[in-house]
Amino acid sequence: MDDLRSRLAQLLPAARDELAEFVSIRSVADPRQFPPDECTRAAQWVIDKFIELGFDDAHLERTPDESDAVVASRPAPDADAPTVLLYAHYDVQPPLDDSAWRTPPFTLTEVDGRWYGRGAADCKGNILAHLLALRALGDEALPVNLKLVVEGSEEQGTGGLEAFVAQNPELLRADTILVCDTGNAAVGRPAATITLRGLVNVVVSVETMASELHSGMFGGAAPDALAALVSMLATLRDSRGNTTIAGLDTTQTWSGEAYPADQFRADAGVLDGVELLGDGTVADMLWARPAVTILGIDCPSVVGSTAAIVQRAAARLNLRIPPGVAVAEAEAAFADHLRAAAPWGARVTVETEGTGSPFEAQTGGPAFRALADAMLEAFGRPMTTLGQGGSIPLCTVFADTYPEAEIVLLGVEEPLALIHAPNESVDPSEIQALALSLALFLRRYPSPSDEPGPSAA
C-alpha cells in the first residue's frame, strides 16, 4: 500500500489545479439558468481525462432526457475477469444565492484546508478520486474489467440515465457497481451508504381569479391565491416539524449508525436556540421517515411588490421517502393531500416533475468485504454503514436491471461538504483517502479475504 499512498501524495497538488479547472465549468443541467454548452464542456473534460488512462472508447451517449452521459470501458488482460462499473455525475446544483457564498462558487478556493466551489464534492470531487486512483495504479494489469458511466443530469432528477440503462442493459452490465456519489460519516470516518430515500418532485399551482386586484378595493372578500398556497403548505408539517402527508407512515426508526444531535447541529449550522425537527432521532428523521421540503415559490418578490391580491401562485416541492414506501403510492398520496388541503375552492393542479424509488443495498458480498478491507487500510479505521437522506434513483434501476450485481455507495461528500447549499466544499484528505481505497480495491478484487470485513458497524 505504501507505493500507492506515496504516488497519491505526489499527484494531489496537480489534482487540485485539475479540480479547479473542472469546477470552473458551470455544468448546471438547466438551460433556463446556464448555457447547455457548459455541460457539453464538462462531459468532454471527463472524456479527455479517461482516454488518457486507457479508456480508449470513451464517448457520449445521448439519454432520453436529452442530456449526455460519458460511457467508456477498459478491458482486463483476462477477458473472463469480473467487471467493475464506476459511476459519478458531472452536472452540479445551481449556486443558489451567490451573495451567500464566502468564495466565488465556480472558482475553487482554499480556506482553512478545505477546497470550496460548486461541485467540489458533489460530484466532481468523486470523479477526481477515480482519476487519482487509476493514475496511482499506473500501468498495473488489474484483475478486473473496468466500465465507466458519468451522467449529466443527475441533479435535475429527469431520469435520463435511468431510462438509458433500461434501454441498453448490456452496455453497463457489471458484477460490481461503485456509485461514487455519497460520503463518509465525518472527515476520516469511512462509510458505505446502504439505504437511500426515494423522491417525488412536484409543482403545485393555485389559481383563484382572472387577474390581480387592488388589495384596498377588493381585499377581504377576494380569494388570495398566495394565501391559499401558504395555507396548503402549512398542512405538510405538524408543530414538531414532522411531515404529515395523509397516507404516509411517519413512524419508522433507523437501526444503523447513529447521528448525534449535537454533531448534526454543528454539521448543519443550526442557529443557537433553533430546534431540530421531528419527534424521532436525527437518524430516524434523515434516513427512515418521509420529509417534505419547499424548494421554491412563484409569487411577487418583496422588492417591487404592489398593493395587489395575487391571482396565481405556485410552489416546487420535494418529498423524500424511505425504503419500504412505494414511490407510486407516495406520489398519489402527495397529490391527493395537496388538493384536499386547498381552501376556498381554489383551483389546484399538481404536476409531477420526477420520481425515484428508495433503495436498500445488500451487504456481505465479496465486493463489499473487499472495499471494507481497503477502507480500513486507507483510513486507518473500520468502515461503518450509513443511510442517506438524499436520493439516487439510478441505484434502484441498477438493482432491477442487474440483480446479481453488488452495488456499493461511497464518496467524498461528508457533512461539512454542504452539498446543494452555498459554500460547498471538499476536504482534500477525503479525495486522497477515497482514491487510495479505490486503488486498493481495484488491485485486489475479486480475491478478498474469505472472512467478513470490518464493516459490520
QUITASUL-V525427 format. One record per residue. N is the residue number from 1. RES is the residue in one small letter. SS is DSSP state (A for helix, B for strand, O for the rest). BURIAL is + if it has 24 or more other ideal C-beta (glycine too) atoms within 12 Angstrom, else -. Layout:
# QUITASUL-V525427
n=N res=RES ss=SS burial=BURIAL
n=N res=RES ss=SS burial=BURIAL
This chain:
# QUITASUL-V525427
n=1 res=m ss=O burial=+
n=2 res=d ss=A burial=-
n=3 res=d ss=A burial=-
n=4 res=l ss=A burial=+
n=5 res=r ss=A burial=+
n=6 res=s ss=A burial=-
n=7 res=r ss=A burial=+
n=8 res=l ss=A burial=+
n=9 res=a ss=A burial=-
n=10 res=q ss=A burial=-
n=11 res=l ss=A burial=+
n=12 res=l ss=A burial=+
n=13 res=p ss=A burial=-
n=14 res=a ss=A burial=-
n=15 res=a ss=A burial=+
n=16 res=r ss=A burial=+
n=17 res=d ss=A burial=-
n=18 res=e ss=A burial=+
n=19 res=l ss=A burial=+
n=20 res=a ss=A burial=+
n=21 res=e ss=A burial=+
n=22 res=f ss=A burial=+
n=23 res=v ss=A burial=+
n=24 res=s ss=O burial=+
n=25 res=i ss=O burial=+
n=26 res=r ss=O burial=+
n=27 res=s ss=O burial=+
n=28 res=v ss=O burial=+
n=29 res=a ss=O burial=+
n=30 res=d ss=O burial=+
n=31 res=p ss=O burial=-
n=32 res=r ss=O burial=-
n=33 res=q ss=O burial=-
n=34 res=f ss=O burial=+
n=35 res=p ss=O burial=-
n=36 res=p ss=A burial=-
n=37 res=d ss=A burial=-
n=38 res=e ss=A burial=+
n=39 res=c ss=A burial=+
n=40 res=t ss=A burial=+
n=41 res=r ss=A burial=+
n=42 res=a ss=A burial=+
n=43 res=a ss=A burial=+
n=44 res=q ss=A burial=+
n=45 res=w ss=A burial=+
n=46 res=v ss=A burial=+
n=47 res=i ss=A burial=+
n=48 res=d ss=A burial=-
n=49 res=k ss=A burial=+
n=50 res=f ss=A burial=+
n=51 res=i ss=A burial=-
n=52 res=e ss=O burial=-
n=53 res=l ss=O burial=+
n=54 res=g ss=O burial=+
n=55 res=f ss=O burial=+
n=56 res=d ss=O burial=-
n=57 res=d ss=O burial=-
n=58 res=a ss=O burial=+
n=59 res=h ss=B burial=+
n=60 res=l ss=B burial=+
n=61 res=e ss=B burial=+
n=62 res=r ss=B burial=-
n=63 res=t ss=O burial=+
n=64 res=p ss=O burial=-
n=65 res=d ss=O burial=+
n=66 res=e ss=O burial=-
n=67 res=s ss=O burial=+
n=68 res=d ss=B burial=+
n=69 res=a ss=B burial=+
n=70 res=v ss=B burial=+
n=71 res=v ss=B burial=+
n=72 res=a ss=B burial=+
n=73 res=s ss=B burial=+
n=74 res=r ss=B burial=+
n=75 res=p ss=O burial=-
n=76 res=a ss=O burial=+
n=77 res=p ss=O burial=-
n=78 res=d ss=O burial=-
n=79 res=a ss=O burial=-
n=80 res=d ss=O burial=-
n=81 res=a ss=O burial=-
n=82 res=p ss=O burial=+
n=83 res=t ss=B burial=+
n=84 res=v ss=B burial=+
n=85 res=l ss=B burial=+
n=86 res=l ss=B burial=+
n=87 res=y ss=B burial=+
n=88 res=a ss=B burial=+
n=89 res=h ss=B burial=+
n=90 res=y ss=O burial=+
n=91 res=d ss=O burial=+
n=92 res=v ss=O burial=+
n=93 res=q ss=O burial=+
n=94 res=p ss=O burial=+
n=95 res=p ss=O burial=+
n=96 res=l ss=O burial=-
n=97 res=d ss=O burial=-
n=98 res=d ss=A burial=-
n=99 res=s ss=A burial=-
n=100 res=a ss=A burial=-
n=101 res=w ss=O burial=+
n=102 res=r ss=O burial=-
n=103 res=t ss=O burial=+
n=104 res=p ss=O burial=-
n=105 res=p ss=O burial=+
n=106 res=f ss=O burial=+
n=107 res=t ss=O burial=+
n=108 res=l ss=O burial=+
n=109 res=t ss=B burial=+
n=110 res=e ss=B burial=-
n=111 res=v ss=B burial=-
n=112 res=d ss=O burial=-
n=113 res=g ss=O burial=-
n=114 res=r ss=B burial=+
n=115 res=w ss=B burial=+
n=116 res=y ss=B burial=+
n=117 res=g ss=O burial=+
n=118 res=r ss=O burial=+
n=119 res=g ss=O burial=+
n=120 res=a ss=O burial=+
n=121 res=a ss=O burial=+
n=122 res=d ss=O burial=+
n=123 res=c ss=O burial=+
n=124 res=k ss=A burial=+
n=125 res=g ss=A burial=+
n=126 res=n ss=A burial=+
n=127 res=i ss=A burial=+
n=128 res=l ss=A burial=+
n=129 res=a ss=A burial=+
n=130 res=h ss=A burial=+
n=131 res=l ss=A burial=+
n=132 res=l ss=A burial=+
n=133 res=a ss=A burial=+
n=134 res=l ss=A burial=+
n=135 res=r ss=A burial=+
n=136 res=a ss=A burial=+
n=137 res=l ss=A burial=+
n=138 res=g ss=O burial=-
n=139 res=d ss=O burial=-
n=140 res=e ss=O burial=+
n=141 res=a ss=O burial=-
n=142 res=l ss=O burial=+
n=143 res=p ss=O burial=+
n=144 res=v ss=O burial=+
n=145 res=n ss=B burial=+
n=146 res=l ss=B burial=+
n=147 res=k ss=B burial=+
n=148 res=l ss=B burial=+
n=149 res=v ss=B burial=+
n=150 res=v ss=B burial=+
n=151 res=e ss=B burial=+
n=152 res=g ss=O burial=+
n=153 res=s ss=O burial=+
n=154 res=e ss=A burial=+
n=155 res=e ss=A burial=+
n=156 res=q ss=A burial=+
n=157 res=g ss=O burial=+
n=158 res=t ss=O burial=+
n=159 res=g ss=O burial=+
n=160 res=g ss=A burial=+
n=161 res=l ss=A burial=+
n=162 res=e ss=A burial=+
n=163 res=a ss=A burial=+
n=164 res=f ss=A burial=+
n=165 res=v ss=A burial=+
n=166 res=a ss=A burial=-
n=167 res=q ss=A burial=-
n=168 res=n ss=O burial=-
n=169 res=p ss=O burial=-
n=170 res=e ss=O burial=-
n=171 res=l ss=O burial=+
n=172 res=l ss=O burial=+
n=173 res=r ss=O burial=+
n=174 res=a ss=O burial=+
n=175 res=d ss=O burial=+
n=176 res=t ss=B burial=+
n=177 res=i ss=B burial=+
n=178 res=l ss=B burial=+
n=179 res=v ss=B burial=+
n=180 res=c ss=B burial=+
n=181 res=d ss=O burial=+
n=182 res=t ss=O burial=+
n=183 res=g ss=O burial=+
n=184 res=n ss=O burial=+
n=185 res=a ss=O burial=+
n=186 res=a ss=B burial=+
n=187 res=v ss=O burial=+
n=188 res=g ss=O burial=+
n=189 res=r ss=B burial=+
n=190 res=p ss=O burial=+
n=191 res=a ss=B burial=+
n=192 res=a ss=B burial=+
n=193 res=t ss=B burial=+
n=194 res=i ss=B burial=+
n=195 res=t ss=B burial=+
n=196 res=l ss=B burial=+
n=197 res=r ss=O burial=+
n=198 res=g ss=B burial=+
n=199 res=l ss=B burial=+
n=200 res=v ss=B burial=+
n=201 res=n ss=B burial=+
n=202 res=v ss=B burial=+
n=203 res=v ss=B burial=+
n=204 res=v ss=B burial=+
n=205 res=s ss=B burial=+
n=206 res=v ss=B burial=+
n=207 res=e ss=B burial=+
n=208 res=t ss=O burial=+
n=209 res=m ss=O burial=+
n=210 res=a ss=O burial=-
n=211 res=s ss=O burial=-
n=212 res=e ss=O burial=+
n=213 res=l ss=B burial=-
n=214 res=h ss=B burial=-
n=215 res=s ss=A burial=-
n=216 res=g ss=A burial=-
n=217 res=m ss=A burial=-
n=218 res=f ss=A burial=-
n=219 res=g ss=O burial=-
n=220 res=g ss=O burial=-
n=221 res=a ss=O burial=-
n=222 res=a ss=O burial=+
n=223 res=p ss=O burial=+
n=224 res=d ss=O burial=+
n=225 res=a ss=A burial=+
n=226 res=l ss=A burial=+
n=227 res=a ss=A burial=+
n=228 res=a ss=A burial=+
n=229 res=l ss=A burial=+
n=230 res=v ss=A burial=+
n=231 res=s ss=A burial=+
n=232 res=m ss=A burial=+
n=233 res=l ss=A burial=+
n=234 res=a ss=A burial=-
n=235 res=t ss=O burial=+
n=236 res=l ss=O burial=+
n=237 res=r ss=B burial=+
n=238 res=d ss=O burial=-
n=239 res=s ss=O burial=-
n=240 res=r ss=O burial=-
n=241 res=g ss=O burial=-
n=242 res=n ss=O burial=+
n=243 res=t ss=B burial=+
n=244 res=t ss=O burial=+
n=245 res=i ss=O burial=+
n=246 res=a ss=O burial=-
n=247 res=g ss=O burial=-
n=248 res=l ss=O burial=+
n=249 res=d ss=O burial=-
n=250 res=t ss=O burial=+
n=251 res=t ss=O burial=-
n=252 res=q ss=O burial=+
n=253 res=t ss=O burial=-
n=254 res=w ss=O burial=+
n=255 res=s ss=O burial=-
n=256 res=g ss=O burial=+
n=257 res=e ss=O burial=+
n=258 res=a ss=O burial=+
n=259 res=y ss=O burial=+
n=260 res=p ss=O burial=-
n=261 res=a ss=A burial=-
n=262 res=d ss=A burial=-
n=263 res=q ss=A burial=-
n=264 res=f ss=A burial=+
n=265 res=r ss=A burial=-
n=266 res=a ss=A burial=-
n=267 res=d ss=A burial=+
n=268 res=a ss=A burial=-
n=269 res=g ss=O burial=-
n=270 res=v ss=O burial=-
n=271 res=l ss=O burial=-
n=272 res=d ss=O burial=-
n=273 res=g ss=O burial=-
n=274 res=v ss=O burial=-
n=275 res=e ss=O burial=-
n=276 res=l ss=O burial=+
n=277 res=l ss=O burial=+
n=278 res=g ss=O burial=+
n=279 res=d ss=O burial=-
n=280 res=g ss=O burial=+
n=281 res=t ss=O burial=+
n=282 res=v ss=A burial=+
n=283 res=a ss=A burial=+
n=284 res=d ss=A burial=+
n=285 res=m ss=A burial=+
n=286 res=l ss=A burial=+
n=287 res=w ss=A burial=+
n=288 res=a ss=A burial=+
n=289 res=r ss=O burial=+
n=290 res=p ss=O burial=+
n=291 res=a ss=B burial=+
n=292 res=v ss=B burial=+
n=293 res=t ss=B burial=+
n=294 res=i ss=B burial=+
n=295 res=l ss=B burial=+
n=296 res=g ss=B burial=-
n=297 res=i ss=B burial=+
n=298 res=d ss=B burial=-
n=299 res=c ss=O burial=+
n=300 res=p ss=O burial=-
n=301 res=s ss=O burial=-
n=302 res=v ss=O burial=-
n=303 res=v ss=O burial=-
n=304 res=g ss=O burial=-
n=305 res=s ss=O burial=-
n=306 res=t ss=O burial=-
n=307 res=a ss=O burial=-
n=308 res=a ss=B burial=+
n=309 res=i ss=B burial=+
n=310 res=v ss=O burial=+
n=311 res=q ss=O burial=+
n=312 res=r ss=B burial=+
n=313 res=a ss=B burial=+
n=314 res=a ss=B burial=+
n=315 res=a ss=B burial=+
n=316 res=r ss=B burial=+
n=317 res=l ss=B burial=+
n=318 res=n ss=B burial=+
n=319 res=l ss=B burial=+
n=320 res=r ss=B burial=+
n=321 res=i ss=B burial=+
n=322 res=p ss=O burial=+
n=323 res=p ss=O burial=+
n=324 res=g ss=O burial=+
n=325 res=v ss=O burial=+
n=326 res=a ss=O burial=-
n=327 res=v ss=A burial=+
n=328 res=a ss=A burial=-
n=329 res=e ss=A burial=+
n=330 res=a ss=A burial=+
n=331 res=e ss=A burial=+
n=332 res=a ss=A burial=+
n=333 res=a ss=A burial=+
n=334 res=f ss=A burial=+
n=335 res=a ss=A burial=+
n=336 res=d ss=A burial=-
n=337 res=h ss=A burial=+
n=338 res=l ss=A burial=+
n=339 res=r ss=A burial=+
n=340 res=a ss=A burial=-
n=341 res=a ss=A burial=+
n=342 res=a ss=O burial=+
n=343 res=p ss=O burial=+
n=344 res=w ss=O burial=-
n=345 res=g ss=O burial=-
n=346 res=a ss=O burial=+
n=347 res=r ss=B burial=+
n=348 res=v ss=B burial=+
n=349 res=t ss=B burial=-
n=350 res=v ss=B burial=+
n=351 res=e ss=B burial=-
n=352 res=t ss=B burial=+
n=353 res=e ss=B burial=+
n=354 res=g ss=B burial=+
n=355 res=t ss=B burial=+
n=356 res=g ss=B burial=+
n=357 res=s ss=O burial=+
n=358 res=p ss=O burial=+
n=359 res=f ss=B burial=+
n=360 res=e ss=B burial=+
n=361 res=a ss=O burial=+
n=362 res=q ss=O burial=+
n=363 res=t ss=O burial=+
n=364 res=g ss=O burial=-
n=365 res=g ss=O burial=+
n=366 res=p ss=A burial=+
n=367 res=a ss=A burial=+
n=368 res=f ss=A burial=+
n=369 res=r ss=A burial=+
n=370 res=a ss=A burial=+
n=371 res=l ss=A burial=+
n=372 res=a ss=A burial=+
n=373 res=d ss=A burial=+
n=374 res=a ss=A burial=+
n=375 res=m ss=A burial=+
n=376 res=l ss=A burial=+
n=377 res=e ss=A burial=+
n=378 res=a ss=A burial=+
n=379 res=f ss=A burial=+
n=380 res=g ss=O burial=-
n=381 res=r ss=O burial=-
n=382 res=p ss=O burial=+
n=383 res=m ss=O burial=+
n=384 res=t ss=B burial=+
n=385 res=t ss=B burial=+
n=386 res=l ss=B burial=+
n=387 res=g ss=B burial=+
n=388 res=q ss=B burial=+
n=389 res=g ss=O burial=+
n=390 res=g ss=O burial=+
n=391 res=s ss=O burial=+
n=392 res=i ss=O burial=+
n=393 res=p ss=A burial=+
n=394 res=l ss=A burial=+
n=395 res=c ss=A burial=+
n=396 res=t ss=A burial=+
n=397 res=v ss=A burial=+
n=398 res=f ss=A burial=+
n=399 res=a ss=A burial=+
n=400 res=d ss=A burial=-
n=401 res=t ss=A burial=+
n=402 res=y ss=O burial=+
n=403 res=p ss=O burial=-
n=404 res=e ss=O burial=-
n=405 res=a ss=O burial=+
n=406 res=e ss=B burial=+
n=407 res=i ss=B burial=+
n=408 res=v ss=B burial=+
n=409 res=l ss=B burial=+
n=410 res=l ss=B burial=+
n=411 res=g ss=O burial=+
n=412 res=v ss=O burial=+
n=413 res=e ss=O burial=+
n=414 res=e ss=O burial=+
n=415 res=p ss=A burial=+
n=416 res=l ss=A burial=+
n=417 res=a ss=A burial=+
n=418 res=l ss=O burial=+
n=419 res=i ss=O burial=+
n=420 res=h ss=O burial=+
n=421 res=a ss=O burial=+
n=422 res=p ss=O burial=+
n=423 res=n ss=O burial=+
n=424 res=e ss=O burial=+
n=425 res=s ss=B burial=+
n=426 res=v ss=B burial=+
n=427 res=d ss=B burial=+
n=428 res=p ss=A burial=+
n=429 res=s ss=A burial=+
n=430 res=e ss=A burial=+
n=431 res=i ss=A burial=+
n=432 res=q ss=A burial=+
n=433 res=a ss=A burial=+
n=434 res=l ss=A burial=+
n=435 res=a ss=A burial=+
n=436 res=l ss=A burial=+
n=437 res=s ss=A burial=+
n=438 res=l ss=A burial=+
n=439 res=a ss=A burial=+
n=440 res=l ss=A burial=+
n=441 res=f ss=A burial=+
n=442 res=l ss=A burial=+
n=443 res=r ss=A burial=+
n=444 res=r ss=A burial=+
n=445 res=y ss=O burial=+
n=446 res=p ss=O burial=+
n=447 res=s ss=O burial=-
n=448 res=p ss=O burial=+
n=449 res=s ss=O burial=-
n=450 res=d ss=O burial=-
n=451 res=e ss=O burial=-
n=452 res=p ss=O burial=-
n=453 res=g ss=O burial=+
n=454 res=p ss=O burial=+
n=455 res=s ss=O burial=+
n=456 res=a ss=O burial=-
n=457 res=a ss=O burial=+
